[in-house]
Amino acid sequence: DWTKSPEPVFQKSIENSVYAPGHNSFFKSRGGEDWLIYHANSATGQGCGGMRSPRIQKFNWNPDGTPNFGIPVKTGVALIRPAGE
């Protein structure tokens, strides 16, 4: 059963300069990992225009079966490619 969380499950990270993350989707890598793709801004006040950039990061699952998206990753951080890709 789905239950709406009282708080956003994925939100901005001031320390990583990730603002307004949204319009996400999910995919599973060939190796079975779960990944989140979304767009976000790198500064406050950039709105919904051309400053938003696509972002991607792996996510995990909590013991209770809910997704744990973690903290948005800062741009310029090298990520390990999805397993099997």
BELCORLIN-V263795 format. One record per residue. N is the residue number from 0. RES is the residue in one small letter. PHI is phi as a letter, one per 30 degrees, with the letter a starting at -180 (999 if undefined). D_FIRST is the distance of its C-alpha to the first C-alpha in Angstrom with 2 decimals. Layout:
BEGIN
n=N res=RES phi=PHI d_first=D_FIRST
n=N res=RES phi=PHI d_first=D_FIRST
END
This chain:
BEGIN
n=0 res=d phi=999 d_first=0.00
n=1 res=w phi=c d_first=3.78
n=2 res=t phi=b d_first=6.56
n=3 res=k phi=d d_first=10.08
n=4 res=s phi=d d_first=12.49
n=5 res=p phi=d d_first=15.67
n=6 res=e phi=b d_first=17.81
n=7 res=p phi=e d_first=18.11
n=8 res=v phi=d d_first=16.66
n=9 res=f phi=b d_first=19.85
n=10 res=q phi=b d_first=23.06
n=11 res=k phi=e d_first=26.83
n=12 res=s phi=b d_first=29.01
n=13 res=i phi=d d_first=32.45
n=14 res=e phi=d d_first=33.83
n=15 res=n phi=c d_first=32.94
n=16 res=s phi=h d_first=34.00
n=17 res=v phi=b d_first=30.71
n=18 res=y phi=b d_first=30.09
n=19 res=a phi=h d_first=27.70
n=20 res=p phi=d d_first=25.33
n=21 res=g phi=a d_first=23.27
n=22 res=h phi=h d_first=22.55
n=23 res=n phi=c d_first=20.85
n=24 res=s phi=b d_first=19.77
n=25 res=f phi=b d_first=18.94
n=26 res=f phi=a d_first=20.77
n=27 res=k phi=c d_first=21.29
n=28 res=s phi=d d_first=24.94
n=29 res=r phi=e d_first=26.97
n=30 res=g phi=d d_first=26.86
n=31 res=g phi=j d_first=23.06
n=32 res=e phi=d d_first=22.59
n=33 res=d phi=c d_first=19.95
n=34 res=w phi=b d_first=21.70
n=35 res=l phi=c d_first=21.17
n=36 res=i phi=b d_first=23.75
n=37 res=y phi=a d_first=24.41
n=38 res=h phi=b d_first=27.50
n=39 res=a phi=a d_first=29.10
n=40 res=n phi=c d_first=32.49
n=41 res=s phi=c d_first=34.83
n=42 res=a phi=a d_first=36.23
n=43 res=t phi=d d_first=35.49
n=44 res=g phi=i d_first=36.57
n=45 res=q phi=d d_first=36.34
n=46 res=g phi=i d_first=34.12
n=47 res=c phi=c d_first=32.50
n=48 res=g phi=d d_first=35.67
n=49 res=g phi=d d_first=37.05
n=50 res=m phi=d d_first=36.62
n=51 res=r phi=d d_first=32.96
n=52 res=s phi=b d_first=32.68
n=53 res=p phi=d d_first=30.05
n=54 res=r phi=b d_first=28.58
n=55 res=i phi=b d_first=26.72
n=56 res=q phi=a d_first=25.45
n=57 res=k phi=d d_first=23.56
n=58 res=f phi=b d_first=20.36
n=59 res=n phi=b d_first=18.82
n=60 res=w phi=b d_first=15.72
n=61 res=n phi=d d_first=15.45
n=62 res=p phi=e d_first=15.48
n=63 res=d phi=d d_first=12.05
n=64 res=g phi=j d_first=10.68
n=65 res=t phi=d d_first=10.78
n=66 res=p phi=d d_first=13.61
n=67 res=n phi=c d_first=17.01
n=68 res=f phi=d d_first=19.09
n=69 res=g phi=i d_first=22.08
n=70 res=i phi=c d_first=24.99
n=71 res=p phi=e d_first=26.36
n=72 res=v phi=d d_first=29.29
n=73 res=k phi=d d_first=32.75
n=74 res=t phi=d d_first=34.59
n=75 res=g phi=i d_first=37.27
n=76 res=v phi=d d_first=35.42
n=77 res=a phi=d d_first=35.73
n=78 res=l phi=c d_first=32.50
n=79 res=i phi=d d_first=32.46
n=80 res=r phi=d d_first=31.78
n=81 res=p phi=e d_first=28.62
n=82 res=a phi=e d_first=29.14
n=83 res=g phi=i d_first=30.86
n=84 res=e phi=c d_first=32.08
END
